[in-house]
Amino acid sequence: MKRLKTAALLLMAAAVSGCAGVDSAGLSPRDGANAQSTATAQNRTRGTATAALPSVTSARVQFAPVIGAPTEAVQPLSARLSSSAGERGLTITREAEGATLLVKGYFSTISENGYTSVIYVWDVLDPAGNRLHRIQGQMEESSRAGEGWSAVTPATMEAIAERTIDALVTWLSASPA
């Protein structure tokens, strides 16, 4: 448990300082770090007024390539992000120009006591790069297939994608326009 907390703190620090971007096929993995549990909002201002947030239907979201997850894990994540967003009326764009929000993701795994946890953090940024919201969480599964990323199934990454889109849509729906 101490190892899990330490790793999560290290990942959170890396997520706060790290950054990444999406390729034209969806999300591309990049080496890097991550964070910890349950969706939360953290607003940061940089001495400027924060613009009104787009609604779910007017938002144009660009996902940057994720940091810390291999291609095998990113493919089911990317596919489910796209399909879930479409089902919820959220537009995902591959082009930075015209995007109203940029979402940067940081992932890692921790294997312990026969289980592997995928820890994820998504920072939602405005076009100027100000963090408006943070979505973070953790999913655990049995490590029968090995440790680390080799133990993570496509179903786990798809579930993370659905949680992510649900949290993003909930946040956009609750935000004043």
C-alpha positions in Angstrom: 0.0 0.0 0.0 2.9 2.4 0.8 4.4 1.6 -2.6 1.1 2.4 -4.3 0.8 5.7 -2.5 4.4 6.7 -3.3 4.0 5.7 -7.0 0.7 7.6 -7.2 2.3 10.8 -5.7 5.2 10.5 -8.2 2.8 10.1 -11.0 0.8 13.0 -9.9 3.8 15.2 -9.8 4.8 14.1 -13.3 1.3 14.6 -14.6 1.2 18.2 -13.3 4.5 19.0 -15.0 4.2 16.8 -18.1 2.4 17.3 -21.4 1.5 15.4 -24.6 -0.7 15.4 -27.9 -3.3 13.1 -30.3 -2.2 11.8 -33.7 -4.6 11.6 -36.7 -5.5 8.0 -35.9 -6.4 8.7 -32.3 -4.2 8.7 -29.3 -0.5 8.0 -29.6 1.5 6.8 -26.6 4.4 8.7 -25.3 6.8 7.8 -22.5 6.0 9.6 -19.3 4.1 9.5 -16.0 0.7 9.7 -14.3 -1.5 10.1 -11.2 -4.3 8.9 -8.9 -8.0 8.3 -8.1 -11.6 9.6 -8.6 -12.7 12.4 -11.0 -12.2 15.9 -9.5 -12.1 19.4 -10.8 -9.1 21.6 -10.2 -9.2 25.1 -11.7 -6.1 27.0 -12.2 -5.9 30.6 -13.3 -2.8 32.3 -14.6 -3.9 35.9 -13.9 -6.3 36.0 -16.8 -10.1 35.8 -16.9 -11.3 32.3 -17.7 -13.4 32.1 -20.9 -16.9 30.6 -20.7 -16.7 26.9 -21.3 -18.4 25.3 -24.3 -21.5 23.2 -23.9 -21.3 19.5 -24.6 -22.7 20.0 -28.1 -20.5 22.9 -29.0 -17.3 21.6 -27.5 -14.6 20.5 -30.0 -12.2 18.3 -28.0 -8.7 17.3 -29.1 -7.0 14.5 -27.2 -3.2 14.8 -27.1 -1.1 11.6 -27.3 -1.2 9.9 -24.0 2.0 9.7 -21.9 3.1 6.4 -20.3 0.9 3.8 -22.1 2.1 1.5 -24.9 0.4 1.3 -28.3 -1.4 -1.9 -27.4 -3.1 -0.2 -24.5 -3.8 3.1 -26.4 -5.6 1.5 -29.3 -8.7 0.2 -27.4 -8.7 3.4 -25.3 -8.7 5.6 -28.4 -11.3 3.6 -30.2 -13.7 3.7 -27.2 -13.0 7.4 -26.5 -14.2 8.2 -30.1 -17.3 5.9 -30.0 -18.3 7.0 -26.5 -17.9 10.7 -27.3 -20.0 10.3 -30.5 -22.8 8.5 -28.5 -22.8 11.4 -25.9 -22.9 14.2 -28.6 -19.3 15.3 -27.9 -17.1 16.2 -31.0 -13.6 14.9 -31.0 -11.3 16.7 -33.5 -7.8 15.8 -34.6 -6.8 19.3 -35.4 -5.6 21.8 -32.8 -7.1 24.7 -34.8 -10.7 25.0 -33.9 -10.5 22.8 -30.8 -12.2 24.4 -27.8 -10.6 22.0 -25.3 -7.3 20.0 -25.3 -7.2 16.9 -23.1 -3.8 15.5 -22.1 -3.6 12.0 -20.6 -1.0 10.5 -18.3 -1.0 6.7 -17.5 0.9 4.2 -15.5 0.5 0.8 -13.9 1.3 -0.6 -10.5 1.4 -4.4 -9.9 1.1 -5.6 -6.3 -0.3 -8.6 -4.6 -1.6 -10.3 -7.8 -3.4 -7.2 -9.1 -2.4 -4.5 -11.6 -3.8 -1.0 -11.2 -4.0 1.4 -14.1 -3.7 4.9 -12.8 -4.8 7.7 -15.1 -5.0 11.5 -15.2 -6.6 13.7 -17.8 -5.9 17.4 -17.8 -8.6 19.5 -19.6 -7.0 22.7 -21.0 -8.4 25.7 -22.8 -6.9 26.8 -26.1 -4.4 29.1 -24.2 -3.1 26.1 -22.2 -4.8 26.9 -18.9 -5.9 23.8 -17.0 -9.7 24.0 -16.4 -10.4 20.5 -15.0 -8.8 17.3 -14.0 -10.2 13.8 -14.4 -8.3 11.1 -12.6 -8.9 7.6 -11.5 -7.6 4.1 -11.1 -8.8 0.7 -12.3 -7.6 -2.6 -10.9 -7.6 -6.1 -12.4 -6.2 -9.5 -11.6 -2.6 -9.8 -12.8 -3.0 -13.4 -14.1 -1.4 -12.4 -17.4 1.7 -10.9 -15.9 2.6 -7.6 -14.4 2.5 -4.0 -15.6 1.1 -3.2 -19.0 1.1 -6.9 -20.1 -1.6 -7.5 -17.5 -3.9 -4.8 -18.7 -6.7 -5.9 -20.9 -8.4 -4.0 -23.7 -11.6 -4.1 -21.7 -9.9 -2.2 -18.9 -8.7 0.5 -21.2 -12.2 0.7 -22.8 -13.8 1.1 -19.4 -11.3 4.0 -18.6 -12.3 5.6 -21.9 -16.0 5.4 -21.0 -15.4 6.8 -17.5 -13.4 9.6 -19.0 -16.1 10.6 -21.5 -18.8 10.3 -18.8 -16.7 12.6 -16.5 -16.0 15.1 -19.3 -19.7 15.3 -20.4 -20.8 15.6 -16.7 -18.4 18.4 -16.1 -19.3 20.3 -19.3 -23.0 19.9 -18.6 -22.6 21.3 -15.1 -20.5 24.2 -16.2 -22.2 27.6 -16.8 -22.1 28.5 -20.5 
